[in-house]
Amino acid sequence: MTSLLVYVWLNGPKTLDSISVDWGKEEFSVGETTEVKITPSPSDAKIKTLELSKNSIADLDYSDGKAVITFKQAGNAALFFRANGNVQSYTKNITIIDKAAEEAKQRAEEERINAEQKALDAEH
């Protein structure tokens, strides 16, 4: 009986020591959703809960072992994950761009340049 208890204890779930995170890239767009790869160490340790550091640009949906991030507004943030309440990943600097706003800004600049050129041409 004692050997069975020792076997179960030694082969039971491993304690989570650390987590590594693969964001895939550093720049995302507003409205973009991406799955971030979270790897536990040791590899057979379980991640029961996963939280994303407090921020105003991204939301985390963690279920079935998948960390899905949705980016909700433009900006920069230093983000990290916390697993099982106390195991923290490294911090990653993430940039979120608003492509529609960037394109509108570029169009406005092009229109301004064209208007200036027309004004110069009209003077000559």
ABEGO torsion letter per residue (X at the ends): XAAAAAAAAAABBBBBABBBBBAGBABBBBGBBBBBBBBBOBAABBBABBBBBBBAABBBBBBGGBBBBBBABBEBBBBBBBBGGABBBBBBBBBBBBAAAAAAAAAAAAAAAAAAAAAAAAAX
